[in-house]
Amino acid sequence: MSQRNVVTWSSMISVYVQHGCSEEALMVFLEFRRSSNEKPNEFTLASVIRACTQLGGVEDGTQLHGLVVKIGFDQDVYVGTSLMDFYSKNNEIDQARLVFDEISVKSAVTWTTLMTGYARIGRNEVSLQLFSAMRDIGVVPDGYVLSSVLSSCSMLEFLQGGKQIHAYVLRRGMEDDVSVCNVLIDFYVKCGRVRIGQKLFDHMTVKNVISWTTMISGYMQNSFDWEAMKLFMDMNRLGWKPDGFACTSILTSCASIEALEQGKQMHAYAIKANLESDEFVQNGLIDMYSKCNCLTDARRNFDGIVYLSVIPYNTMIEGYSRQEKLYEALDLLHEMRIRSFSPSLLTFVSILGMSASLFTVELSQQIHCVITKLGISVDIFAGSALIDVYSKCSFIKDARLVFEEMNDKDIVVWNAMLSGYAQQLENEEALKLYLKLQHSGKKPNEFTFVALIMAASNFASLPQGQQFHNQLIKAGLDFDPFVTNAVVDMYAKCGSIEEARKMFDSTSSRDVVCWNSMITTYAQHGQAEEALEMFEEMIKEGIEPTYVTFVGVLSACGHVGLVKDGLRHFESMSTYGIEPGTEHYACVVSLLGRAGKLSEAKNIIERMPIQPEAIVWRSLLSACRVVGHVELGTYAAEMAISVDPKDSGSYVLLSNIFASNGMWVDVKKVRERMDRSGVVKEAGCSWIELNNKVHVFVARDKGHPDADLIWLVLDNLVRHIKGLLICLSDMESRKMANSATEIEPQTFSLWHVMHKLAALKVYSITSRLIAVFAETDYPQVPAYILKMARTQRIKLLPSLPINSAC
């Protein structure tokens, strides 16, 4: 063209921008500036700014902004809107806001651009404020504005605000606008109101592919997986062609419910629809096959991808990690680095999750080092994964260091640290951390309270547990099944069976875990009839028993000697598809042993289809100790020691058998064998909560500040108990009293005395003695209620007066 004007140049620049040729557009603009004396108009400048936005050229865009101001277009709505879009897409939202404020007359597009920019960086509340300001000055929002605002409401889960927008849409008669309806459906399903979204979808007179895809995705996101599949079939039957996003949603649903057959059908559809090369579909197929335990098919799809990226690697590594295929996952990680793919944090999070389940702390430390060397900032996902793996591997101090180094902590990170403390029995630290959580302003959720209730259970601290129970009721979390199970377990471990039963009865949706907790509670407290009644009621309600259920049932039968019932339940396990495990065999051996059927118990062990573990032999050994069968007890002890030579329990039980039969030479040999093998008896531990402080006592430990006074009380208690034993008239009691007097006073442990008194059924006398010495003889000493940390608990029962014993 011989004659060119500003319109000609603008048209050429605009064409280049519309076709994505941004560099060419900039070159034409530079040529225009060199060859023409005309000034660019607002359309030219807006097109060039769009080219800079497409290229992400911050420096070029800034220079253009200077030119805009120089030639006086800084208040033009068209140019200003383009500048706002440029700055917001380059994460310079504050600059976009300055441009917005300079524009004197703003259009709906101007407002939409700024609201979208704020929503893009997560500042959705500012978007809503802008919408309100826009309404106040009389600007009528169009469909794009409403879509942007609804997106902000869905991100904030601001249901009330979204409903107000919905009402505005109805008042304006815009309910037939397909794009607005699609965003409304998206808003409701993201806020968990799937049925409302479904009603909107059903009432739409005109639908497009986005409508169908949004509804299918909404079903998937809210775990309505079968509904998602049905809607996909309806979409296909009515002639619509589902795109890659719809296929990916269905593959995710198939993965969630492990619907392998439907997943294979979706794979076939993807091939027929020529979608198998779609990146999202490829990753969805790998994920679906992995979660359906078909790692071979998942790997085949992974190997078939021509242009690999980090995302397929992450998906495949996650699949291997879920199946605990450590070496395969590490091989893929090694391959990634060889092929110059930089692993993302999600890559490391998957491997860290596997490390936590396999307790491989060395691998976790190496991954932590790699993350640090690569200069990757530990985000909330990687941080919580590191805290989890260090906690499970008993490196709780390292977990706390990771926690403290994180600047941005969400509630998941706090929960990971709280759970770590509870798992490692660092209960006081868990409570201290909870105080910091309250000061941080973060809102605790159901998992927070599960960790805290677990800590209270470890303490056997009923007041603490009740406080957390009250807090979760106020938070409206008392109906969550995880919380309910934790509360039932807490009350059970604190000895409050009545409260545990009340909590169980008040639960509307009881899963098998809740039933198991109650059955196990009754079994542990020797209430076999209640445990078995609970089991029968569970079966009547159609709840399938699990592995843990039968452990509780068999344990309950063993406590009261219901041999026939126990064996009947043991034999019925196969009808529920449950293979008996080590714990079940240990319960049956204990059941037979307590009934004096030692030969039958031994036969059960010898016929086990799996290798007997030490706990099974110890069950037989414990039964031999009760009936005084030295020969079989010795055999059971040798078998238990051969399986687990470092466990002190077998040695102690064997030593007690020899001691009860006066075989002191053999007792000495057992002790010497323990010393040679480096086996140390685990010290007994007791604790008491007093004035909001927990006092912990370990056997023969004098680290407590009031240790001298406490030992003085215990010495007095031991002397009185010796006198009590001497007063007992029958031969067994005299024998036990004589054995006690042979032990030196300084080594005569309270646990030893309690154990013998337990055999003589005099718990109430012992309890009364503790109360008397704590409250009467030494009024300056608080009532130290010793809570035995293992299997026995002493309750203060006002049964027998002291004088009635002698």
C-alpha angles and dihedrals in degrees: 000000000000094000118048128172134181091273091056092050092046092051092051093048091047092052091052092049093048090054094047095252094134098157092052089049091055092048091052090049091052090049089050091053092050099043103036133061092203121106118239114253128224093271092053093049093046091052093048091048089052088053090054089049091054092049094043088230103162095175094050091047092050091052090050089052088056090051090049091055092044096055093040105252096118092108096044110118094216096049093038092053090052090050091049090051090049094051096042093051089051091052093254096124093152090058089048089053091052091053090047092053092051094056108096098196115037127194128208088258090057092054091044092052093054094043090050090049092054091045090051092061094043099258093126095151089064089053090056091048090052091050090053091049090048091054092048094059092048102253108151110227118227129208093279092054092049091048091053093048093047090051089055091049091051092049090051092039084232096165097172093052092049091051090054090053089049090053090050090052090053093048091051092048093239096130090107092059103109095206092051092047090050091054091047090053090048091050095051096046092048089053090052095253095125096156092055089050089049091053091051090049093049092050095050110114093195121037132179133193090272090058092054093042093049092052093046090049090048092054090050095048091053095045094252086136101156091047089053091054093047092050090049090055091048090051092051093044092053091056101259117137110226113221130218093278093056091047091049091052091052092047089052090051091049089051092049095055095030091241096167096169093053089044091056090050089053089050089054091049091050090054092048092047091048091242098123091099092055108115094222093048092049092053091044091054092050091048094046095050091045094052090046089057093249099125092157091060090043091053091046090056091046092052090049094062109107099196107039123197136177092272098065089045091052092048093050093045089050088053092052091045092053089055091043092242093156101172095046091051092049091048089056091048089051090049090051092056093045090053090049096248109147109226113235127219089263089061091056093041090059093051092044090053090054091046090055093053092046094040091230100156094169091061090047091053090050091050089049089053092049091051089051094046092050089054092236113159111236105242127193093276097051091039094054090046091052092047090050096050095044090049094049090048090052094250092125094153091057089049090054091049090055089047093052093047092057113095097189112050123174124190091270091062091048090049092051091055094044091049090048092055092046093049092051092045092245087140099157090052089052091055092047090050090051089058089054090049090055091051091048092065094235114140114238117230135198094284090054091057093044089058092046094048088049089055090050089049091053089052091045081224108157096183092054092046092050091051092054090045089055092049095051090048089054089048090052093240099117093101095058109112094223091052093045092053091048092050092049090050092048094053090046094052090047089056095247100128093162092058091045090054092047090053091048093050092048093055113101098194109042115183126193092269090059092050091047091052092054095044091049091047093056091044094052091050093050095249095134098162092056091047093052092045088052090051093051091048090050091054091048091054090056097250111149111230118234138206091276093049093063092046088060094044095049091045090053091051090050094054094060100028099251093160098165094046092046094051090045092054091044091054092045093061092088091060088064093047094251120139112214112249137196094282092052093051091047090054093049092048090050090047093053093040094054088051089055094250095129097152091053090048090052091049090052090055094047091051095050112130089216131055108274112242124217093263091063093053090044089056089057090043091053091052090050090053091055094052095034097240100162100178097050090039091055091050092049091048092051091050092049092048091049090056096042110014094174098056112105095200095079093050093048094049091049091047090052091052090053092044094050089054094046094249095143095160090059090047089056091048091053091050091049091049089053090052093049092049093047092240114156122194110240109248117243116247131206133173143183133199112224128168091349091306127107117222114202122201126191122192111275091358113136097182094112113105090233094043096125093053092045093051090049090056092046092050089054090048092051092051092052092047090052088053090049092052092050090053093057109103107204122091096247093055092047090050091052092045091051091050089051094052091056091065118087113253093236092056096040100114124205090229090058091053093044090052093054093044089052089057088053094050095238101129092131093055091050092048092050091050091053091050093047096049093043096048107025113028093038109026091172090065116078120234099277103204104194112217108199107226097213129044105322130069127189117214123195103245120176091217115124125023115235095245094056092068094070 
